[in-house]
Amino acid sequence: RIADMAATPSLPPAATLAAGLDGMATCADPGPRATVPAAQLPRDAARELPSNLLEAVHALEADAPLRKALGEEFCSAYLRLRRAQWREYCMHLTRWELDTYLDV
């Protein structure tokens, strides 16, 4: 997946490089080469990406090679920040929740 403008600018290239280096170090099999654009691949052709910030936090917490590559000090601070953002997000009602559950 290509990072969008909401990403921390230096993080996607660093994570991509770390993943590539880890793949070479562990001789990971990248699988067969795709012959069609990713959007045309069946849904089960690739691993599901996190669907929200909390799932992404859990994924980073569980990714030891990426945490090692990015540095534990950075990862700890980054995860603290993202957990705080998730808590703040959860304190707000969405328009859908207001429309669906509140009879105002």
MOPAC internal coordinates of N, CA, C and O (Angstrom, degrees):
PM7 1SCF
backbone

  N    0.0000 0     0.00 0     0.00 0    0    0    0
  C    1.4447 1     0.00 0     0.00 0    1    0    0
  C    1.5220 1   108.03 1     0.00 0    2    1    0
  O    1.2310 1   120.78 1   -39.85 1    3    2    1
  N    1.3068 1   116.11 1   140.15 1    3    2    1
  C    1.4542 1   121.04 1   179.48 1    5    3    2
  C    1.5217 1   108.79 1   -87.52 1    6    5    3
  O    1.2310 1   121.10 1   -46.64 1    7    6    5
  N    1.3235 1   115.51 1   133.36 1    7    6    5
  C    1.4661 1   120.05 1   179.99 1    9    7    6
  C    1.5212 1   109.69 1   -66.24 1   10    9    7
  O    1.2310 1   120.84 1   -34.59 1   11   10    9
  N    1.3328 1   116.00 1   145.41 1   11   10    9
  C    1.4567 1   119.84 1   178.12 1   13   11   10
  C    1.5234 1   110.29 1  -101.86 1   14   13   11
  O    1.2310 1   120.41 1     4.99 1   15   14   13
  N    1.3059 1   116.82 1  -175.01 1   15   14   13
  C    1.4609 1   121.31 1  -174.17 1   17   15   14
  C    1.5344 1   112.71 1   -71.06 1   18   17   15
  O    1.2310 1   119.88 1   169.56 1   19   18   17
  N    1.3340 1   117.84 1   -10.44 1   19   18   17
  C    1.4565 1   119.84 1   178.49 1   21   19   18
  C    1.5287 1   111.85 1   -80.39 1   22   21   19
  O    1.2310 1   120.45 1   168.34 1   23   22   21
  N    1.3109 1   116.75 1   -11.66 1   23   22   21
  C    1.4685 1   120.65 1  -178.16 1   25   23   22
  C    1.5244 1   111.05 1   -75.05 1   26   25   23
  O    1.2310 1   121.21 1   -30.32 1   27   26   25
  N    1.3216 1   115.28 1   149.68 1   27   26   25
  C    1.4525 1   120.54 1   171.11 1   29   27   26
  C    1.5322 1   106.35 1   -62.00 1   30   29   27
  O    1.2310 1   118.68 1   -57.10 1   31   30   29
  N    1.3476 1   120.12 1   122.90 1   31   30   29
  C    1.4667 1   122.06 1  -169.34 1   33   31   30
  C    1.5288 1   116.35 1   -52.00 1   34   33   31
  O    1.2310 1   119.86 1   141.65 1   35   34   33
  N    1.3203 1   117.87 1   -38.35 1   35   34   33
  C    1.4673 1   118.82 1  -176.39 1   37   35   34
  C    1.5198 1   113.16 1   -87.25 1   38   37   35
  O    1.2310 1   119.65 1   167.64 1   39   38   37
  N    1.3228 1   118.27 1   -12.36 1   39   38   37
  C    1.4598 1   120.77 1  -174.38 1   41   39   38
  C    1.5323 1   114.18 1   -72.82 1   42   41   39
  O    1.2310 1   118.02 1   132.86 1   43   42   41
  N    1.3307 1   121.39 1   -47.14 1   43   42   41
  C    1.4733 1   119.14 1  -179.63 1   45   43   42
  C    1.5333 1   113.84 1   -58.39 1   46   45   43
  O    1.2310 1   118.88 1   133.33 1   47   46   45
  N    1.3374 1   119.75 1   -46.67 1   47   46   45
  C    1.4680 1   117.37 1   178.51 1   49   47   46
  C    1.5338 1   112.28 1   -64.19 1   50   49   47
  O    1.2310 1   120.10 1   142.60 1   51   50   49
  N    1.3308 1   117.42 1   -37.40 1   51   50   49
  C    1.4641 1   120.24 1   179.69 1   53   51   50
  C    1.5189 1   110.48 1   -66.01 1   54   53   51
  O    1.2310 1   120.11 1   136.78 1   55   54   53
  N    1.3238 1   117.40 1   -43.22 1   55   54   53
  C    1.4636 1   120.96 1   179.88 1   57   55   54
  C    1.5224 1   111.04 1   -67.52 1   58   57   55
  O    1.2310 1   119.94 1   141.17 1   59   58   57
  N    1.3303 1   117.73 1   -38.83 1   59   58   57
  C    1.4614 1   121.27 1   178.41 1   61   59   58
  C    1.5256 1   110.65 1   -64.50 1   62   61   59
  O    1.2310 1   120.74 1   135.38 1   63   62   61
  N    1.3102 1   116.19 1   -44.62 1   63   62   61
  C    1.4626 1   120.56 1   178.02 1   65   63   62
  C    1.5316 1   110.27 1   -63.16 1   66   65   63
  O    1.2310 1   120.24 1   135.89 1   67   66   65
  N    1.3275 1   117.15 1   -44.11 1   67   66   65
  C    1.4644 1   120.80 1   179.60 1   69   67   66
  C    1.5259 1   110.75 1   -61.43 1   70   69   67
  O    1.2310 1   120.28 1   138.07 1   71   70   69
  N    1.3258 1   117.07 1   -41.93 1   71   70   69
  C    1.4672 1   120.61 1   179.36 1   73   71   70
  C    1.5256 1   111.12 1   -64.63 1   74   73   71
  O    1.2310 1   120.74 1   137.83 1   75   74   73
  N    1.3183 1   116.19 1   -42.17 1   75   74   73
  C    1.4615 1   119.79 1   178.25 1   77   75   74
  C    1.5151 1   112.46 1   -63.79 1   78   77   75
  O    1.2310 1   120.59 1   135.68 1   79   78   77
  N    1.3135 1   116.48 1   -44.32 1   79   78   77
  C    1.4651 1   120.44 1   178.59 1   81   79   78
  C    1.5226 1   111.33 1   -63.93 1   82   81   79
  O    1.2310 1   120.55 1   139.12 1   83   82   81
  N    1.3461 1   116.56 1   -40.88 1   83   82   81
  C    1.4576 1   120.10 1   177.88 1   85   83   82
  C    1.5280 1   110.13 1   -64.89 1   86   85   83
  O    1.2310 1   120.20 1   139.46 1   87   86   85
  N    1.3188 1   117.22 1   -40.54 1   87   86   85
  C    1.4629 1   120.67 1   178.14 1   89   87   86
  C    1.5144 1   112.28 1   -61.54 1   90   89   87
  O    1.2310 1   120.35 1   139.86 1   91   90   89
  N    1.3372 1   116.94 1   -40.14 1   91   90   89
  C    1.4642 1   119.92 1   178.04 1   93   91   90
  C    1.5278 1   110.76 1   -69.82 1   94   93   91
  O    1.2310 1   120.50 1   138.96 1   95   94   93
  N    1.3379 1   116.66 1   -41.04 1   95   94   93
  C    1.4619 1   120.21 1  -178.07 1   97   95   94
  C    1.5261 1   112.01 1   -65.36 1   98   97   95
  O    1.2310 1   120.62 1   145.77 1   99   98   97
  N    1.3301 1   116.43 1   -34.23 1   99   98   97
  C    1.4661 1   120.43 1  -177.91 1  101   99   98
  C    1.5235 1   112.64 1   -99.10 1  102  101   99
  O    1.2310 1   120.81 1  -177.47 1  103  102  101
  N    1.3458 1   116.05 1     2.53 1  103  102  101
  C    1.4782 1   121.24 1  -178.33 1  105  103  102
  C    1.5297 1   111.03 1    54.53 1  106  105  103
  O    1.2310 1   120.62 1  -139.13 1  107  106  105
  N    1.3282 1   116.42 1    40.87 1  107  106  105
  C    1.4582 1   121.70 1  -179.44 1  109  107  106
  C    1.5266 1   110.53 1   -65.36 1  110  109  107
  O    1.2310 1   120.62 1   -39.95 1  111  110  109
  N    1.3099 1   116.42 1   140.05 1  111  110  109
  C    1.4618 1   122.15 1   177.33 1  113  111  110
  C    1.5286 1   108.36 1   -83.18 1  114  113  111
  O    1.2310 1   119.44 1   -63.77 1  115  114  113
  N    1.3338 1   118.68 1   116.23 1  115  114  113
  C    1.4596 1   120.07 1  -178.77 1  117  115  114
  C    1.5241 1   113.25 1   -74.76 1  118  117  115
  O    1.2310 1   119.93 1   173.89 1  119  118  117
  N    1.3210 1   117.73 1    -6.11 1  119  118  117
  C    1.4558 1   120.71 1  -178.07 1  121  119  118
  C    1.5121 1   110.91 1    85.71 1  122  121  119
  O    1.2310 1   120.84 1    -0.33 1  123  122  121
  N    1.3079 1   116.00 1   179.67 1  123  122  121
  C    1.4654 1   119.28 1  -177.92 1  125  123  122
  C    1.5336 1   111.76 1   -69.03 1  126  125  123
  O    1.2310 1   121.58 1   -28.73 1  127  126  125
  N    1.3081 1   114.58 1   151.27 1  127  126  125
  C    1.4646 1   120.71 1   177.84 1  129  127  126
  C    1.5254 1   109.54 1   -69.18 1  130  129  127
  O    1.2310 1   120.65 1   -43.81 1  131  130  129
  N    1.3154 1   116.37 1   136.19 1  131  130  129
  C    1.4633 1   120.85 1   177.02 1  133  131  130
  C    1.5201 1   109.03 1   -74.28 1  134  133  131
  O    1.2310 1   120.79 1   -43.53 1  135  134  133
  N    1.3047 1   116.09 1   136.47 1  135  134  133
  C    1.4707 1   120.35 1  -179.86 1  137  135  134
  C    1.5238 1   112.04 1  -108.44 1  138  137  135
  O    1.2310 1   120.66 1   179.33 1  139  138  137
  N    1.3283 1   116.35 1    -0.67 1  139  138  137
  C    1.4662 1   121.41 1   177.65 1  141  139  138
  C    1.5195 1   108.08 1  -132.80 1  142  141  139
  O    1.2310 1   119.62 1   -18.26 1  143  142  141
  N    1.3305 1   118.32 1   161.74 1  143  142  141
  C    1.4644 1   119.89 1   176.61 1  145  143  142
  C    1.5325 1   110.90 1   -58.29 1  146  145  143
  O    1.2310 1   120.83 1   -31.66 1  147  146  145
  N    1.3107 1   116.02 1   148.34 1  147  146  145
  C    1.4644 1   121.10 1  -177.19 1  149  147  146
  C    1.5251 1   112.18 1   -55.53 1  150  149  147
  O    1.2310 1   119.91 1   145.35 1  151  150  149
  N    1.3190 1   117.77 1   -34.65 1  151  150  149
  C    1.4660 1   121.00 1  -179.16 1  153  151  150
  C    1.5299 1   111.73 1   -64.36 1  154  153  151
  O    1.2310 1   120.09 1   160.07 1  155  154  153
  N    1.3255 1   117.44 1   -19.93 1  155  154  153
  C    1.4681 1   121.11 1  -178.98 1  157  155  154
  C    1.5299 1   112.50 1   -95.33 1  158  157  155
  O    1.2310 1   119.89 1   175.27 1  159  158  157
  N    1.3098 1   117.82 1    -4.73 1  159  158  157
  C    1.4611 1   120.97 1   179.35 1  161  159  158
  C    1.5273 1   110.13 1   -75.09 1  162  161  159
  O    1.2310 1   119.95 1   -29.90 1  163  162  161
  N    1.3173 1   117.71 1   150.10 1  163  162  161
  C    1.4691 1   119.34 1   175.57 1  165  163  162
  C    1.5294 1   110.41 1   -62.95 1  166  165  163
  O    1.2310 1   120.67 1   -28.17 1  167  166  165
  N    1.3201 1   116.33 1   151.83 1  167  166  165
  C    1.4755 1   121.01 1  -176.69 1  169  167  166
  C    1.5211 1   112.72 1   -57.76 1  170  169  167
  O    1.2310 1   119.94 1   148.66 1  171  170  169
  N    1.3232 1   117.72 1   -31.34 1  171  170  169
  C    1.4590 1   119.82 1  -177.25 1  173  171  170
  C    1.5288 1   112.85 1   -87.13 1  174  173  171
  O    1.2310 1   119.91 1  -172.66 1  175  174  173
  N    1.3322 1   117.78 1     7.34 1  175  174  173
  C    1.4658 1   121.28 1  -178.87 1  177  175  174
  C    1.5235 1   112.48 1   -77.42 1  178  177  175
  O    1.2310 1   120.16 1   162.33 1  179  178  177
  N    1.2931 1   117.30 1   -17.67 1  179  178  177
  C    1.4749 1   120.69 1  -178.42 1  181  179  178
  C    1.5221 1   109.25 1  -137.30 1  182  181  179
  O    1.2310 1   121.73 1   -20.37 1  183  182  181
  N    1.3184 1   114.29 1   159.63 1  183  182  181
  C    1.4651 1   120.33 1   177.37 1  185  183  182
  C    1.5273 1   110.08 1   -67.51 1  186  185  183
  O    1.2310 1   120.41 1   -37.05 1  187  186  185
  N    1.3135 1   116.82 1   142.95 1  187  186  185
  C    1.4611 1   121.08 1   177.23 1  189  187  186
  C    1.5235 1   110.02 1   -67.36 1  190  189  187
  O    1.2310 1   120.72 1   -41.59 1  191  190  189
  N    1.3011 1   116.22 1   138.41 1  191  190  189
  C    1.4648 1   121.43 1   174.98 1  193  191  190
  C    1.5246 1   109.17 1   -87.87 1  194  193  191
  O    1.2310 1   120.20 1   -21.50 1  195  194  193
  N    1.3222 1   117.22 1   158.50 1  195  194  193
  C    1.4687 1   118.87 1   176.54 1  197  195  194
  C    1.5259 1   110.30 1   -56.30 1  198  197  195
  O    1.2310 1   120.83 1   -39.23 1  199  198  197
  N    1.3316 1   116.02 1   140.77 1  199  198  197
  C    1.4664 1   119.24 1  -177.73 1  201  199  198
  C    1.5202 1   112.88 1   -96.35 1  202  201  199
  O    1.2310 1   120.30 1   173.51 1  203  202  201
  N    1.3305 1   117.04 1    -6.49 1  203  202  201
  C    1.4573 1   119.57 1   176.55 1  205  203  202
  C    1.5294 1   109.02 1  -154.92 1  206  205  203
  O    1.2310 1   121.11 1    -4.87 1  207  206  205
  N    1.3024 1   115.47 1   175.13 1  207  206  205
  C    1.4654 1   120.83 1  -175.93 1  209  207  206
  C    1.5234 1   112.41 1   -62.25 1  210  209  207
  O    1.2310 1   119.85 1   140.19 1  211  210  209
  N    1.3225 1   117.89 1   -39.81 1  211  210  209
  C    1.4598 1   119.78 1  -178.96 1  213  211  210
  C    1.5248 1   111.16 1   -64.71 1  214  213  211
  O    1.2310 1   119.97 1   138.42 1  215  214  213
  N    1.3225 1   117.65 1   -41.58 1  215  214  213
  C    1.4625 1   120.40 1   176.68 1  217  215  214
  C    1.5288 1   110.74 1   -62.90 1  218  217  215
  O    1.2310 1   120.04 1   142.38 1  219  218  217
  N    1.3251 1   117.52 1   -37.62 1  219  218  217
  C    1.4653 1   121.19 1   177.77 1  221  219  218
  C    1.5261 1   110.81 1   -66.07 1  222  221  219
  O    1.2310 1   120.08 1   141.12 1  223  222  221
  N    1.3245 1   117.45 1   -38.88 1  223  222  221
  C    1.4682 1   121.56 1   176.75 1  225  223  222
  C    1.5261 1   109.57 1   -60.84 1  226  225  223
  O    1.2310 1   120.62 1   133.17 1  227  226  225
  N    1.3322 1   116.41 1   -46.83 1  227  226  225
  C    1.4714 1   120.27 1   179.34 1  229  227  226
  C    1.5299 1   111.10 1   -62.31 1  230  229  227
  O    1.2310 1   120.45 1   141.31 1  231  230  229
  N    1.3356 1   116.75 1   -38.69 1  231  230  229
  C    1.4656 1   120.09 1   179.74 1  233  231  230
  C    1.5262 1   111.03 1   -64.31 1  234  233  231
  O    1.2310 1   120.22 1   137.48 1  235  234  233
  N    1.3316 1   117.18 1   -42.52 1  235  234  233
  C    1.4638 1   119.86 1   177.98 1  237  235  234
  C    1.5229 1   110.86 1   -66.83 1  238  237  235
  O    1.2310 1   120.19 1   139.75 1  239  238  237
  N    1.3214 1   117.24 1   -40.25 1  239  238  237
  C    1.4666 1   120.28 1   177.70 1  241  239  238
  C    1.5299 1   111.38 1   -57.98 1  242  241  239
  O    1.2310 1   120.44 1   144.88 1  243  242  241
  N    1.3242 1   116.76 1   -35.12 1  243  242  241
  C    1.4647 1   121.50 1  -176.14 1  245  243  242
  C    1.5277 1   113.70 1   -87.69 1  246  245  243
  O    1.2310 1   119.79 1   171.81 1  247  246  245
  N    1.3286 1   118.00 1    -8.19 1  247  246  245
  C    1.4666 1   121.63 1  -174.87 1  249  247  246
  C    1.5312 1   111.11 1   -96.10 1  250  249  247
  O    1.2310 1   120.75 1   -95.88 1  251  250  249
  N    1.3230 1   116.18 1    84.12 1  251  250  249
  C    1.4690 1   121.18 1  -176.64 1  253  251  250
  C    1.5258 1   113.05 1   -60.00 1  254  253  251
  O    1.2310 1   118.75 1   135.71 1  255  254  253
  N    1.3398 1   119.98 1   -44.29 1  255  254  253
  C    1.4702 1   118.46 1   179.78 1  257  255  254
  C    1.5381 1   113.04 1   -61.96 1  258  257  255
  O    1.2310 1   120.20 1   140.22 1  259  258  257
  N    1.3161 1   117.22 1   -39.78 1  259  258  257
  C    1.4708 1   119.69 1   179.53 1  261  259  258
  C    1.5238 1   110.52 1   -68.93 1  262  261  259
  O    1.2310 1   120.22 1   138.46 1  263  262  261
  N    1.3225 1   117.19 1   -41.54 1  263  262  261
  C    1.4658 1   120.27 1   178.11 1  265  263  262
  C    1.5210 1   110.85 1   -61.50 1  266  265  263
  O    1.2310 1   120.44 1   139.57 1  267  266  265
  N    1.3230 1   116.77 1   -40.43 1  267  266  265
  C    1.4624 1   120.31 1   178.70 1  269  267  266
  C    1.5287 1   110.38 1   -64.45 1  270  269  267
  O    1.2310 1   120.56 1   137.16 1  271  270  269
  N    1.3312 1   116.54 1   -42.84 1  271  270  269
  C    1.4660 1   120.64 1  -178.18 1  273  271  270
  C    1.5294 1   112.05 1   -67.09 1  274  273  271
  O    1.2310 1   120.59 1   139.95 1  275  274  273
  N    1.3276 1   116.47 1   -40.05 1  275  274  273
  C    1.4700 1   120.00 1  -178.54 1  277  275  274
  C    1.5207 1   112.21 1   -80.95 1  278  277  275
  O    1.2310 1   120.75 1   159.53 1  279  278  277
  N    1.3056 1   116.16 1   -20.47 1  279  278  277
  C    1.4628 1   120.42 1  -179.80 1  281  279  278
  C    1.5144 1   110.98 1    99.38 1  282  281  279
  O    1.2310 1   120.97 1   -46.77 1  283  282  281
  N    1.3122 1   115.74 1   133.23 1  283  282  281
  C    1.4581 1   120.46 1  -175.89 1  285  283  282
  C    1.5277 1   112.02 1   -65.36 1  286  285  283
  O    1.2310 1   120.17 1   144.20 1  287  286  285
  N    1.3318 1   117.28 1   -35.80 1  287  286  285
  C    1.4677 1   119.80 1   179.86 1  289  287  286
  C    1.5258 1   110.66 1   -63.31 1  290  289  287
  O    1.2310 1   120.59 1   134.24 1  291  290  289
  N    1.3357 1   116.48 1   -45.76 1  291  290  289
  C    1.4639 1   120.32 1   177.96 1  293  291  290
  C    1.5224 1   110.50 1   -62.54 1  294  293  291
  O    1.2310 1   120.43 1   131.03 1  295  294  293
  N    1.3355 1   116.78 1   -48.97 1  295  294  293
  C    1.4626 1   120.70 1  -176.58 1  297  295  294
  C    1.5230 1   111.68 1   -60.86 1  298  297  295
  O    1.2310 1   120.00 1   137.45 1  299  298  297
  N    1.3075 1   117.61 1   -42.55 1  299  298  297
  C    1.4695 1   120.56 1   179.38 1  301  299  298
  C    1.5231 1   110.89 1   -61.11 1  302  301  299
  O    1.2310 1   120.30 1   133.56 1  303  302  301
  N    1.3252 1   117.04 1   -46.44 1  303  302  301
  C    1.4671 1   120.79 1   179.41 1  305  303  302
  C    1.5244 1   110.89 1   -65.45 1  306  305  303
  O    1.2310 1   120.38 1   136.80 1  307  306  305
  N    1.3195 1   116.87 1   -43.20 1  307  306  305
  C    1.4677 1   121.95 1  -179.52 1  309  307  306
  C    1.5250 1   110.28 1   -62.67 1  310  309  307
  O    1.2310 1   120.27 1   136.11 1  311  310  309
  N    1.3283 1   117.08 1   -43.89 1  311  310  309
  C    1.4582 1   120.66 1  -179.62 1  313  311  310
  C    1.5213 1   111.53 1   -66.92 1  314  313  311
  O    1.2310 1   119.98 1   141.19 1  315  314  313
  N    1.3263 1   117.65 1   -38.81 1  315  314  313
  C    1.4757 1   120.45 1   176.08 1  317  315  314
  C    1.5291 1   110.32 1   -59.34 1  318  317  315
  O    1.2310 1   120.92 1   133.90 1  319  318  317
  N    1.3339 1   115.85 1   -46.10 1  319  318  317
  C    1.4622 1   120.97 1   179.70 1  321  319  318
  C    1.5196 1   111.03 1   -61.30 1  322  321  319
  O    1.2310 1   120.01 1   132.78 1  323  322  321
  N    1.3167 1   117.58 1   -47.22 1  323  322  321
  C    1.4655 1   120.70 1  -176.98 1  325  323  322
  C    1.5271 1   112.08 1   -68.74 1  326  325  323
  O    1.2310 1   119.82 1   144.77 1  327  326  325
  N    1.3425 1   117.95 1   -35.23 1  327  326  325
  C    1.4718 1   120.01 1   175.39 1  329  327  326
  C    1.5264 1   110.02 1   -64.37 1  330  329  327
  O    1.2310 1   120.21 1   139.16 1  331  330  329
  N    1.3225 1   117.21 1   -40.84 1  331  330  329
  C    1.4696 1   120.92 1   177.76 1  333  331  330
  C    1.5231 1   110.40 1   -63.84 1  334  333  331
  O    1.2310 1   119.97 1   139.41 1  335  334  333
  N    1.3179 1   117.67 1   -40.59 1  335  334  333
  C    1.4671 1   120.61 1   177.67 1  337  335  334
  C    1.5294 1   110.84 1   -64.61 1  338  337  335
  O    1.2310 1   120.33 1   141.07 1  339  338  337
  N    1.3346 1   116.98 1   -38.93 1  339  338  337
  C    1.4637 1   120.14 1   178.67 1  341  339  338
  C    1.5300 1   110.43 1   -64.10 1  342  341  339
  O    1.2310 1   120.40 1   135.64 1  343  342  341
  N    1.3428 1   116.84 1   -44.36 1  343  342  341
  C    1.4661 1   120.06 1   178.55 1  345  343  342
  C    1.5298 1   110.70 1   -60.41 1  346  345  343
  O    1.2310 1   120.41 1   137.51 1  347  346  345
  N    1.3193 1   116.82 1   -42.49 1  347  346  345
  C    1.4660 1   120.62 1   178.51 1  349  347  346
  C    1.5244 1   110.73 1   -63.26 1  350  349  347
  O    1.2310 1   120.32 1   136.46 1  351  350  349
  N    1.3191 1   116.99 1   -43.54 1  351  350  349
  C    1.4673 1   121.86 1   178.44 1  353  351  350
  C    1.5306 1   110.74 1   -59.46 1  354  353  351
  O    1.2310 1   120.61 1   137.40 1  355  354  353
  N    1.3244 1   116.45 1   -42.60 1  355  354  353
  C    1.4648 1   120.85 1  -177.20 1  357  355  354
  C    1.5240 1   113.41 1   -68.74 1  358  357  355
  O    1.2310 1   119.94 1   163.90 1  359  358  357
  N    1.3191 1   117.71 1   -16.10 1  359  358  357
  C    1.4576 1   120.63 1  -179.86 1  361  359  358
  C    1.5266 1   112.34 1   -81.32 1  362  361  359
  O    1.2310 1   119.76 1   176.51 1  363  362  361
  N    1.3203 1   118.06 1    -3.49 1  363  362  361
  C    1.4558 1   121.54 1  -177.78 1  365  363  362
  C    1.5212 1   110.92 1  -111.45 1  366  365  363
  O    1.2310 1   121.28 1   -38.13 1  367  366  365
  N    1.3130 1   115.16 1   141.87 1  367  366  365
  C    1.4530 1   120.27 1   175.00 1  369  367  366
  C    1.5223 1   109.24 1   -85.86 1  370  369  367
  O    1.2310 1   121.34 1   -39.30 1  371  370  369
  N    1.3128 1   115.04 1   140.70 1  371  370  369
  C    1.4664 1   119.31 1   176.87 1  373  371  370
  C    1.5275 1   109.69 1   -83.50 1  374  373  371
  O    1.2310 1   120.84 1   -15.60 1  375  374  373
  N    1.2962 1   116.00 1   164.40 1  375  374  373
  C    1.4667 1   120.57 1   177.28 1  377  375  374
  C    1.5317 1   109.62 1   -59.32 1  378  377  375
  O    1.2310 1   120.36 1   140.43 1  379  378  377
  N    1.3328 1   116.92 1   -39.57 1  379  378  377
  C    1.4632 1   121.36 1   179.90 1  381  379  378
  C    1.5289 1   110.47 1   -62.57 1  382  381  379
  O    1.2310 1   120.01 1   135.66 1  383  382  381
  N    1.3406 1   117.58 1   -44.34 1  383  382  381
  C    1.4581 1   120.67 1   178.85 1  385  383  382
  C    1.5253 1   111.13 1   -62.37 1  386  385  383
  O    1.2310 1   120.67 1   137.35 1  387  386  385
  N    1.3106 1   116.32 1   -42.65 1  387  386  385
  C    1.4639 1   120.14 1   178.24 1  389  387  386
  C    1.5267 1   110.82 1   -61.89 1  390  389  387
  O    1.2310 1   120.68 1   133.39 1  391  390  389
  N    1.3234 1   116.31 1   -46.61 1  391  390  389
  C    1.4775 1   120.69 1  -178.51 1  393  391  390
  C    1.5281 1   112.13 1   -67.78 1  394  393  391
  O    1.2310 1   120.38 1   145.34 1  395  394  393
  N    1.3137 1   116.87 1   -34.66 1  395  394  393
  C    1.4660 1   120.66 1  -174.31 1  397  395  394
  C    1.5116 1   112.80 1   -85.11 1  398  397  395
  O    1.2310 1   119.63 1   139.22 1  399  398  397
  N    1.3218 1   118.31 1   -40.78 1  399  398  397
  C    1.4538 1   120.62 1  -169.95 1  401  399  398
  C    1.5114 1   115.53 1  -107.14 1  402  401  399
  O    1.2310 1   119.64 1   161.42 1  403  402  401
  N    1.3313 1   118.29 1   -18.58 1  403  402  401
  C    1.4528 1   119.47 1  -178.96 1  405  403  402
  C    1.5154 1   110.38 1  -103.38 1  406  405  403
  O    1.2310 1   121.30 1   -51.60 1  407  406  405
  N    1.2853 1   115.12 1   128.40 1  407  406  405
  C    1.4541 1   120.51 1   178.30 1  409  407  406
  C    1.5116 1   108.19 1   -99.69 1  410  409  407
  O    1.2310 1   121.79 1   -97.38 1  411  410  409
  N    1.3349 1   114.17 1    82.62 1  411  410  409
  C    1.4698 1   119.65 1  -175.21 1  413  411  410
  C    1.5076 1   109.85 1  -104.48 1  414  413  411
  O    1.2310 1   120.10 1   180.00 1  415  414  413

